[in-house]
Amino acid sequence: MRTQYSTRPREQVSAILKREQRYLSAAEIHGLLRKSRQNVSLSTVYRTLDLLAGKGEASARVDAGGETTYVVCDQTHHHHAVCRKCGKVQDVSCEAIESVASALRTHHGFKLADHEMQFFGTCGACK
């Protein structure tokens, strides 16, 4: 069901991110939309991805080639485990990392503003 702020292109881009569960570039998403005969322009895909990332519904990263890629995310703070074989991304809770942040404050007087962490390896399906 669409809300007053939802558009068909936004739903289509979001559906691809949810289905794929891996980092995708705007061009890759656009290609998947075209393959499924969805008429969405590349510029609309870029705008939609910027909007989703701004709302915290998608996470962006720059890949090794310098291209920004996106993955669907929930809005709680978490990290990612990325499979190097299939590219699937799994959310990882950050309870253990919070203890590191606490130690930085307690033992070093460091006021942590933000942090990012990703784990790379092989997922259970690709073992």
N, CA and C of each residue as an Amber inpcrd file, in Angstrom:
protein
   381
   0.8370000  -1.1760000   0.0000000   0.0000000   0.0000000   0.0000000
   0.8810000   1.2390000   0.0000000   0.5670000   2.1610000  -0.8590000
   1.3640000   3.3770000  -0.9780000   0.9080000   4.4470000  -0.0070000
   1.8830000   5.1480000   0.6060000   1.5510000   6.3070000   1.4280000
   1.5580000   7.5300000   0.5240000   1.1790000   8.6830000   1.0520000
   1.1570000   9.8850000   0.2270000   2.5560000  10.2970000  -0.2140000
   3.6030000   9.8050000   0.4680000   4.9750000  10.1590000   0.1200000
   5.6340000   9.0970000  -0.7530000   4.9350000   8.0100000  -0.9900000
   5.4920000   6.9020000  -1.7430000   5.1450000   7.0510000  -3.2190000
   6.0940000   6.6730000  -4.0560000   5.8530000   6.6870000  -5.4930000
   6.1710000   5.3050000  -6.0440000   5.6360000   5.0190000  -7.2080000
   5.8920000   3.7110000  -7.8130000   7.3950000   3.4970000  -8.0320000
   8.1620000   4.4740000  -8.5770000   9.6060000   4.2420000  -8.7300000
  10.3080000   3.9660000  -7.4020000   9.9240000   4.6690000  -6.3660000
  10.5420000   4.4390000  -5.0550000  10.2440000   3.0300000  -4.5750000
   9.0180000   2.5880000  -4.7610000   8.6530000   1.2270000  -4.3760000
   9.4260000   0.2020000  -5.1960000   9.6190000   0.4730000  -6.4920000
  10.3270000  -0.4670000  -7.3570000  11.8070000  -0.5680000  -6.9810000
  12.4430000   0.5710000  -6.7350000  13.8560000   0.5700000  -6.3340000
  14.0020000  -0.1200000  -4.9830000  13.1300000   0.2090000  -4.0650000
  13.1700000  -0.3930000  -2.7350000  12.9620000  -1.9040000  -2.8200000
  12.0510000  -2.3460000  -3.6720000  11.7850000  -3.7780000  -3.8280000
  13.0170000  -4.5130000  -4.3550000  13.7360000  -3.9030000  -5.2890000
  14.9580000  -4.5320000  -5.8050000  16.0020000  -4.6430000  -4.7070000
  16.1960000  -3.5690000  -3.9340000  17.1730000  -3.6190000  -2.8470000
  16.8110000  -4.6890000  -1.8310000  15.5340000  -4.8060000  -1.5020000
  15.0940000  -5.8230000  -0.5320000  15.2910000  -7.2290000  -1.0870000
  14.9900000  -7.4100000  -2.3530000  15.1120000  -8.7290000  -2.9700000
  16.5670000  -9.1620000  -3.1010000  17.4280000  -8.2570000  -3.5310000
  18.8280000  -8.5960000  -3.8160000  19.6850000  -8.7240000  -2.5600000
  19.4350000  -7.9200000  -1.5600000  20.1920000  -7.9230000  -0.3050000
  21.7000000  -7.9040000  -0.5240000  22.1310000  -7.0720000  -1.4520000
  23.5520000  -6.8760000  -1.7070000  23.7380000  -5.4520000  -2.1980000
  24.9770000  -4.9520000  -2.1380000  25.2560000  -3.6080000  -2.6230000
  25.0840000  -3.5560000  -4.1310000  24.3220000  -2.5710000  -4.6000000
  24.0810000  -2.3680000  -6.0240000  24.2840000  -0.9040000  -6.3780000
  24.8200000  -0.6570000  -7.5610000  24.9400000   0.7130000  -8.0530000
  23.6160000   1.1430000  -8.6630000  23.4650000   2.4350000  -8.8850000
  22.2630000   2.9460000  -9.5370000  22.1130000   2.3280000 -10.9250000
  23.2200000   2.1760000 -11.6370000  23.1710000   1.5920000 -12.9820000
  22.7130000   0.1350000 -12.9290000  23.1770000  -0.6210000 -11.9320000
  22.7430000  -2.0140000 -11.7960000  21.2490000  -2.0970000 -11.4860000
  20.7840000  -1.2320000 -10.6110000  19.3570000  -1.1990000 -10.2750000
  18.5500000  -0.8140000 -11.5080000  19.0170000   0.1900000 -12.2250000
  18.3380000   0.6200000 -13.4440000  18.2640000  -0.5310000 -14.4440000
  19.3400000  -1.2820000 -14.6010000  19.3610000  -2.4350000 -15.4940000
  18.3560000  -3.5040000 -15.0790000  18.2600000  -3.7570000 -13.7730000
  17.2920000  -4.7410000 -13.2800000  15.8550000  -4.2630000 -13.5140000
  15.6270000  -2.9620000 -13.3460000  14.3000000  -2.4150000 -13.6250000
  13.9470000  -2.5670000 -15.0970000  14.8910000  -2.2430000 -15.9670000
  14.6510000  -2.3700000 -17.4110000  14.4140000  -3.8200000 -17.8000000
  15.1800000  -4.7230000 -17.2060000  15.0370000  -6.1490000 -17.4980000
  13.6380000  -6.6470000 -17.1380000  13.0710000  -6.0820000 -16.0640000
  11.7170000  -6.4770000 -15.6530000  10.6540000  -5.5600000 -16.2730000
  11.0700000  -4.8150000 -17.2930000  10.1660000  -3.9560000 -18.0820000
   9.5350000  -2.8330000 -17.2680000  10.2740000  -2.3410000 -16.2810000
   9.8160000  -1.1950000 -15.4990000  10.3870000   0.0640000 -16.1400000
   9.5590000   1.0460000 -16.3780000   9.9690000   2.2600000 -17.0640000
  10.3470000   3.3390000 -16.0430000  11.5750000   3.2720000 -15.5450000
  12.0900000   4.2380000 -14.5680000  13.4120000   4.7660000 -15.1120000
  13.5620000   6.0860000 -15.1520000  14.7960000   6.6650000 -15.6860000
  15.9490000   6.4950000 -14.7020000  17.1580000   6.5330000 -15.2250000
  18.3490000   6.4220000 -14.3780000  18.4150000   7.5810000 -13.3930000
  18.0390000   8.7750000 -13.8220000  18.0730000   9.9270000 -12.9060000
  17.0700000   9.7390000 -11.7620000  15.9420000   9.1100000 -12.0360000
  14.9720000   8.8170000 -10.9740000  15.5430000   7.8010000 -10.0020000
  16.2720000   6.8190000 -10.5140000  16.9130000   5.8290000  -9.6350000
  17.9010000   6.5400000  -8.7130000  18.7390000   7.4290000  -9.2620000
  19.6950000   8.1670000  -8.4320000  18.9800000   8.9890000  -7.3660000
  17.9490000   9.7200000  -7.7490000  17.2170000  10.5470000  -6.7780000
  16.5750000   9.6780000  -5.6980000  16.0230000   8.5540000  -6.1160000
  15.3800000   7.6460000  -5.1650000  16.3990000   7.0820000  -4.1820000
  17.5630000   6.6880000  -4.6730000  18.6030000   6.1560000  -3.7910000
  19.0830000   7.2120000  -2.8060000  19.2480000   8.4460000  -3.2670000
  19.6360000   9.5320000  -2.3630000  18.5830000   9.7280000  -1.2780000
  17.3210000   9.6730000  -1.6760000  16.2380000   9.8320000  -0.7160000
  16.2130000   8.6950000   0.2970000  16.3180000   7.4530000  -0.1950000
  16.3040000   6.2980000   0.7110000  17.4860000   6.3360000   1.6750000
  18.6570000   6.7110000   1.1790000  19.8360000   6.8190000   2.0520000
  19.6460000   7.9350000   3.0710000  19.0890000   9.0450000   2.6410000
  18.8370000  10.1690000   3.5520000  17.8460000   9.8350000   4.6470000
  16.8960000   8.9710000   4.3430000  15.8990000   8.5470000   5.3290000
  16.3920000   7.3920000   6.1890000  17.5820000   6.8680000   5.8910000
  18.1200000   5.7540000   6.6560000  17.5570000   4.4050000   6.2390000
  16.8680000   4.3490000   5.1050000  16.2990000   3.0910000   4.6230000
  17.2680000   2.3270000   3.7330000  18.3440000   2.9730000   3.3250000
  19.3980000   2.3430000   2.5330000  20.7250000   2.8770000   3.0310000
  21.7440000   2.0590000   2.8830000  23.0950000   2.4560000   3.2680000
  23.9330000   2.5410000   2.0000000  24.7920000   3.5510000   1.9380000
  25.6390000   3.7490000   0.7640000  27.0950000   3.5160000   1.1360000
  27.8520000   3.0080000   0.1690000  29.2940000   2.8850000   0.3280000
  29.9140000   3.0630000  -1.0470000  31.1620000   3.4610000  -1.0620000
  31.8910000   3.5870000  -2.3100000  32.6780000   2.3020000  -2.5030000
  32.4900000   1.6520000  -3.6550000  33.1760000   0.3840000  -3.8990000
  34.6180000   0.6240000  -4.3520000  35.3400000  -0.4440000  -4.5960000
  36.7560000  -0.3560000  -4.9570000  36.9750000   0.4360000  -6.2410000
  35.9870000   0.4570000  -7.1280000  36.0950000   1.1990000  -8.3840000
  35.6840000   2.6520000  -8.2660000  35.2990000   3.0850000  -7.0650000
  34.9190000   4.4690000  -6.8360000  33.4480000   4.7650000  -7.0740000
  32.6510000   3.7310000  -7.3130000  31.2220000   3.9230000  -7.5720000
  30.4390000   3.7480000  -6.2810000  29.4490000   4.6080000  -6.0730000
  28.5990000   4.4920000  -4.9000000  27.6000000   3.3670000  -5.1180000
  27.5050000   2.4870000  -4.1230000  26.5690000   1.3720000  -4.1730000
  25.6800000   1.4250000  -2.9390000  24.5280000   0.7790000  -3.0210000
  23.5110000   0.8860000  -1.9760000  22.9910000  -0.4830000  -1.5870000
  22.5810000  -0.6030000  -0.3260000  21.9520000  -1.8150000   0.1860000
  20.8160000  -1.3770000   1.1010000  19.7440000  -2.1660000   1.1390000
  18.6210000  -1.8520000   2.0130000  19.0480000  -2.0440000   3.4670000
  18.5460000  -1.2040000   4.3520000  18.9090000  -1.2780000   5.7720000
  17.6910000  -1.0090000   6.6420000  17.7290000  -1.5800000   7.8390000
  16.7390000  -1.1290000   8.8050000  17.3040000   0.1430000   9.4440000
  16.4870000   0.8020000  10.2120000  16.8960000   2.1210000  10.6960000
  17.5790000   2.0950000  12.0570000  17.8280000   0.9180000  12.5980000
  18.5850000   0.8480000  13.8460000  20.0750000   0.8270000  13.5080000
  20.8880000   1.2290000  14.4510000  22.3320000   1.2430000  14.2200000
  22.8360000  -0.1970000  14.1440000  23.5970000  -0.4750000  13.1020000
  24.1310000  -1.8190000  12.9090000  25.3130000  -1.7580000  11.9460000
  25.9270000  -2.8910000  11.7220000  27.0430000  -3.0100000  10.7930000
  26.6930000  -4.0830000   9.7720000  27.5620000  -4.2740000   8.8010000
  27.2720000  -5.2270000   7.7310000  28.3380000  -6.3100000   7.6320000
  27.8720000  -7.5280000   7.3430000  28.7410000  -8.6410000   6.9750000
  28.4740000  -8.8870000   5.4920000  29.5160000  -8.7560000   4.6730000
  29.3800000  -8.8330000   3.2230000  30.0690000 -10.0980000   2.7170000
  29.3300000 -10.9220000   1.9830000  29.9010000 -12.1420000   1.4120000
  30.7150000 -11.7720000   0.1790000  31.9650000 -12.1840000   0.1620000
  32.8420000 -11.8970000  -0.9770000  32.5100000 -12.7470000  -2.2080000
  31.7580000 -13.8250000  -2.0320000  31.4080000 -14.6710000  -3.1790000
  30.1260000 -14.2040000  -3.8620000  29.0290000 -14.0980000  -3.1110000
  27.7450000 -13.7700000  -3.7260000  27.3370000 -12.3090000  -3.5380000
  28.0070000 -11.6050000  -2.6260000  27.7010000 -10.1960000  -2.4040000
  26.5670000  -9.9220000  -1.4460000  25.9190000 -10.9600000  -0.9370000
  24.8130000 -10.7560000   0.0030000  25.3130000 -10.0320000   1.2490000
  24.4490000  -9.1780000   1.7860000  24.7750000  -8.3730000   2.9590000
  23.8460000  -8.7660000   4.0970000  24.4220000  -9.0100000   5.2590000
  23.6450000  -9.3290000   6.4530000  23.8960000  -8.2510000   7.4910000
  22.8340000  -7.8400000   8.1710000  22.9730000  -6.8700000   9.2540000
  23.5880000  -7.5490000  10.4710000  24.4720000  -6.8370000  11.1540000
  25.1410000  -7.3410000  12.3470000  24.8790000  -6.3480000  13.4740000
  24.3760000  -6.8400000  14.5930000  24.1390000  -5.9530000  15.7280000
  25.4760000  -5.4380000  16.2390000  25.4570000  -4.3240000  16.8920000
  26.7370000  -3.7270000  17.2880000  26.9320000  -3.6850000  18.7940000
  26.3510000  -4.6280000  19.5130000  26.5020000  -4.6470000  20.9690000
  27.9710000  -4.7330000  21.3850000  28.7480000  -5.5990000  20.7610000
  30.1620000  -5.7480000  21.1180000  30.9380000  -4.4730000  20.7920000
  30.5940000  -3.8240000  19.6950000  31.2930000  -2.5990000  19.3050000
  30.9870000  -1.4860000  20.3030000  29.7890000  -1.5160000  20.8640000
  29.4430000  -0.4980000  21.8600000  30.3490000  -0.5980000  23.0710000
  30.8130000  -1.7980000  23.4060000  31.7380000  -1.9280000  24.5290000
  33.0850000  -1.2800000  24.1830000  33.4770000  -1.3360000  22.9210000
  34.7020000  -0.6580000  22.4860000  34.5190000   0.8540000  22.6070000
  33.3720000   1.3610000  22.1810000  33.0950000   2.7950000  22.2920000
  33.1070000   3.2360000  23.7520000  32.5470000   2.3990000  24.6210000
  32.5470000   2.7010000  26.0470000  33.9740000   2.7470000  26.5980000
  34.8060000   1.8000000  26.1750000  36.2030000   1.7840000  26.6160000
  36.9500000   3.0220000  26.1170000  36.6540000   3.4670000  24.9140000
  37.2890000   4.6900000  24.4040000  36.9540000   5.8740000  25.2990000
  35.6800000   5.9700000  25.7020000  35.2630000   7.0760000  26.5770000
  35.8950000   6.9460000  27.9560000  35.8160000   5.7560000  28.5260000
  36.2500000   5.5340000  29.9060000  37.7700000   5.6170000  30.0640000
  38.4910000   4.9140000  29.2180000  39.9320000   4.7980000  29.4010000
  40.7420000   5.8610000  28.6720000  40.1700000   6.4470000  27.6410000
  40.9440000   7.3980000  26.8450000  40.3240000   8.7890000  26.8040000
  39.1440000   8.9610000  27.4040000  38.4790000  10.2520000  27.3880000
  38.0730000  10.6760000  25.9820000  37.9260000   9.7190000  25.1040000
  37.6290000   9.9980000  23.7050000  36.1240000  10.1060000  23.5150000
  35.6790000  11.2150000  22.9460000  34.2630000  11.3970000  22.6680000
  34.0050000  10.9490000  21.2270000  33.4360000   9.7890000  21.0800000
  33.1840000   9.1980000  19.7750000  31.9800000   9.8710000  19.1270000
  32.1680000  10.4030000  17.9270000  31.0770000  11.0550000  17.2010000
  30.3250000  10.0670000  16.3240000  31.0440000   9.1300000  15.7350000
  30.4260000   8.1750000  14.8270000  31.4290000   7.0610000  14.5380000
  30.9550000   5.9810000  13.9470000  31.8460000   4.9200000  13.5190000
  31.1720000   4.0960000  12.4270000  31.9840000   3.4290000  11.6420000
  31.5100000   2.5330000  10.5980000  32.3650000   1.2750000  10.6370000
  31.7290000   0.1490000  10.3820000  32.4820000  -1.0880000  10.3560000
  31.7710000  -2.0720000   9.4370000  32.5480000  -2.7700000   8.6300000
  32.0130000  -3.8240000   7.7780000  32.8910000  -5.0490000   7.9340000
  32.2650000  -6.2060000   7.8350000  32.9650000  -7.4710000   7.9220000
  32.8650000  -8.1490000   6.5630000  33.9530000  -8.7340000   6.0890000
  33.9770000  -9.3940000   4.7980000  34.3880000 -10.8430000   4.9770000
  33.7360000 -11.7240000   4.2590000  34.0420000 -13.1420000   4.3440000
  33.1300000 -13.9190000   3.4300000  32.7430000 -15.1080000   3.8650000
  31.8890000 -15.9720000   3.0680000  30.6420000 -16.3140000   3.8760000
  29.4770000 -16.1240000   3.2670000  28.2140000 -16.4000000   3.9740000
  27.9860000 -17.9070000   4.0870000  27.0300000 -18.2870000   4.9020000
  26.7170000 -19.6970000   5.1270000  26.3310000 -20.4380000   3.8490000
  25.6520000 -19.7630000   2.9280000  25.2100000 -20.4080000   1.6970000
  26.3730000 -20.6560000   0.7370000  27.4300000 -19.8800000   0.8370000
  28.5590000 -19.9850000  -0.0980000  29.7340000 -20.7900000   0.4430000
  29.6700000 -21.2750000   1.6640000  30.7920000 -22.0020000   2.2750000
  31.3920000 -23.0110000   1.3530000
